Amino acid sequence: LQRALTLGADIVMHSTTKYLAGHSDAIGGALCVRDAALASELRADRSAVGSTPGALEVWLLMRSLRTLHLRVERQSATAAELAHWLDRAVRREAGHPLAGPPTHAHW
Protein backbone atom coordinates (compact mmCIF):
# COMPACT_ATOMS: atom_id res chain seq x y z
CA LEU A 1 0.00 0.00 0.00
CA GLN A 2 1.13 3.50 -0.71
CA ARG A 3 1.43 6.07 2.08
CA ALA A 4 0.72 9.25 0.16
CA LEU A 5 0.91 11.60 3.16
CA THR A 6 4.35 10.20 4.05
CA LEU A 7 5.44 10.72 0.43
CA GLY A 8 4.48 14.41 0.58
CA ALA A 9 0.80 14.66 -0.40
CA ASP A 10 -1.14 17.41 1.39
CA ILE A 11 -4.55 15.72 1.12
CA VAL A 12 -5.55 12.12 0.44
CA MET A 13 -9.12 11.35 -0.62
CA HIS A 14 -10.70 7.94 0.01
CA SER A 15 -13.96 6.72 -1.42
CA THR A 16 -16.08 5.10 1.25
CA THR A 17 -18.55 4.20 -1.48
CA LYS A 18 -16.56 1.41 -3.08
CA TYR A 19 -13.15 1.02 -1.46
CA LEU A 20 -14.07 1.07 2.24
CA ALA A 21 -17.67 -0.11 1.98
CA GLY A 22 -17.05 -2.66 -0.75
CA HIS A 23 -20.47 -1.97 -2.25
CA SER A 24 -22.22 1.01 -3.73
CA ASP A 25 -24.88 1.19 -1.03
CA ALA A 26 -23.05 3.67 1.23
CA ILE A 27 -22.18 6.90 -0.56
CA GLY A 28 -19.40 8.99 0.94
CA GLY A 29 -15.74 9.78 1.21
CA ALA A 30 -12.97 10.77 3.58
CA LEU A 31 -10.17 13.34 3.41
CA CYS A 32 -6.94 12.70 5.32
CA VAL A 33 -4.48 15.55 5.85
CA ARG A 34 -1.08 16.08 7.52
CA ASP A 35 -1.61 19.69 8.56
CA ALA A 36 -3.70 20.29 11.71
CA ALA A 37 -4.79 23.76 10.54
CA LEU A 38 -6.07 22.35 7.24
CA ALA A 39 -7.89 19.60 9.14
CA SER A 40 -9.61 22.26 11.28
CA GLU A 41 -10.65 24.23 8.17
CA LEU A 42 -12.08 21.12 6.52
CA ARG A 43 -13.90 20.14 9.73
CA ALA A 44 -15.42 23.64 9.98
CA ASP A 45 -16.52 23.53 6.33
CA ARG A 46 -18.11 20.12 6.86
CA SER A 47 -19.97 21.36 9.92
CA ALA A 48 -21.21 24.49 8.13
CA VAL A 49 -22.33 22.65 5.01
CA GLY A 50 -23.81 19.71 6.88
CA SER A 51 -22.13 17.05 4.80
CA THR A 52 -22.01 14.41 7.50
CA PRO A 53 -23.19 10.86 6.84
CA GLY A 54 -26.52 9.66 8.12
CA ALA A 55 -27.03 6.80 10.55
CA LEU A 56 -27.82 4.27 7.79
CA GLU A 57 -24.68 5.15 5.81
CA VAL A 58 -22.54 4.82 8.94
CA TRP A 59 -24.11 1.45 9.76
CA LEU A 60 -23.54 0.22 6.18
CA LEU A 61 -19.92 1.35 6.32
CA MET A 62 -19.32 -0.26 9.72
CA ARG A 63 -20.86 -3.50 8.43
CA SER A 64 -18.49 -3.51 5.47
CA LEU A 65 -15.36 -2.67 7.45
CA ARG A 66 -15.45 -6.21 8.87
CA THR A 67 -14.14 -7.54 5.54
CA LEU A 68 -11.84 -4.63 4.67
CA HIS A 69 -8.67 -6.55 5.58
CA LEU A 70 -9.60 -9.35 3.16
CA ARG A 71 -10.40 -6.92 0.36
CA VAL A 72 -7.17 -4.94 0.90
CA GLU A 73 -5.08 -8.13 0.80
CA ARG A 74 -6.71 -9.25 -2.46
CA GLN A 75 -6.63 -5.77 -4.01
CA SER A 76 -2.94 -5.43 -3.12
CA ALA A 77 -2.13 -8.84 -4.59
CA THR A 78 -4.00 -7.99 -7.78
CA ALA A 79 -2.30 -4.58 -8.03
CA ALA A 80 1.14 -6.18 -7.54
CA GLU A 81 0.41 -8.78 -10.22
CA LEU A 82 -0.75 -6.06 -12.62
CA ALA A 83 2.31 -3.91 -11.85
CA HIS A 84 4.66 -6.84 -12.56
CA TRP A 85 2.82 -7.61 -15.80
CA LEU A 86 2.98 -3.95 -16.89
CA ASP A 87 6.65 -3.73 -15.90
CA ARG A 88 7.48 -6.73 -18.10
CA ALA A 89 5.37 -5.34 -20.96
CA VAL A 90 6.96 -1.87 -20.78
CA ARG A 91 10.45 -3.29 -20.41
CA ARG A 92 9.87 -5.41 -23.51
CA GLU A 93 8.46 -2.45 -25.49
CA ALA A 94 10.53 0.49 -24.27
CA GLY A 95 13.59 -1.25 -22.86
CA HIS A 96 13.49 0.21 -19.33
CA PRO A 97 12.08 -0.89 -15.95
CA LEU A 98 9.40 0.96 -14.03
CA ALA A 99 10.09 -0.75 -10.71
CA GLY A 100 11.99 1.07 -8.01
CA PRO A 101 11.65 3.48 -5.12
CA PRO A 102 9.99 6.92 -5.52
CA THR A 103 13.45 8.42 -6.15
CA HIS A 104 13.79 6.26 -9.26
CA ALA A 105 14.15 8.28 -12.49
CA HIS A 106 10.91 6.84 -13.95
CA TRP A 107 8.68 8.09 -11.11
N, C-alpha and C positions, 0 to 999 in steps of 0.2 A: 504494500500500500504506500501511496505517496503522502508525504507530510508537507503539504503546500505552505502552511504557515511557517514551518521551520526553514523551508527553502526560500522564504522572502515574500510570499504573498501577503497582501494587506487584509483581504477578505476571501473567505472560502464559502461557497454556496453549496448546500446539500439539498437534494430533492427528497422530501419525506414521502412524496407520492409514490415513487417507484423504488428507489434505492433502499430507504429505511423501512417503508411499509411492505414492500414486496408485491403490492397490488396497486390498483388505481382507485381504491375505494376511500383513501384518506388523502385529501389534497392539501399540500402544504410544502414548507421548506424551512431551512435553517441557515443563518449566517453565522460564521465563526470568525472572530477577529483577534488580532494580537494586542491592539491598542485599547486600553481601558477607556480612554476618552471617546473613541469611536464607538465602543460597545455601549456607552451611556447614551450617546446621540441616537444610535439605532433603537435602543430600548425606549427612549422618549418618543421617537417617531412612531414606534409600534403602539405605544400606549395612546398617543393622540389620534392615530388613525383607526385604532380598534382592530388591528389585523391579528388577533389572537385566535388560536384554534378553539373550536367548540368541544364540548364533552365527548360527543360521538367520535370526532376525529382523533382526539387524544386516546380514547379507548381502542380504536382501530389500530393506531400506531403502537400502543403498548402491547396489544395482542401480537402484532407482527414482529416486534423486537425479540420475541422468544426464539425466532429462527434466524435472526440476523447473522449470528456467527457462522451458521452453515452456508448461508447465501454468500457471505464475504469470502469464505474459504473457496467455494466453487467459482465465484466471479474472479478471484485472484488467480486461481489455477487456469481458468480460461483465458484471462488477459495475458498471463505469462506464456501460454502456448501460442496465442496469436502473435505476441511480440517476437518470439523465437522464429515463428514461420515468416513474419514480415522481415526480420533481420536477415534470414537466409535468402529471401526473395530479393531484397534490396542489394545485398552483397553480391548476388549472382548478376543482377542487372547493372548496378552502378559501380561495383567493385570496392565498396567501403562498408564497414560495420556501423550499426547504429547503437550497439550496446555500449554501456559505459556509464560512469558517474556524471552528475549534472555539469561537471567542469569539462566534460568531453567536448571536442570541437564540433560535434554534430548536434549538440543540444541547442 
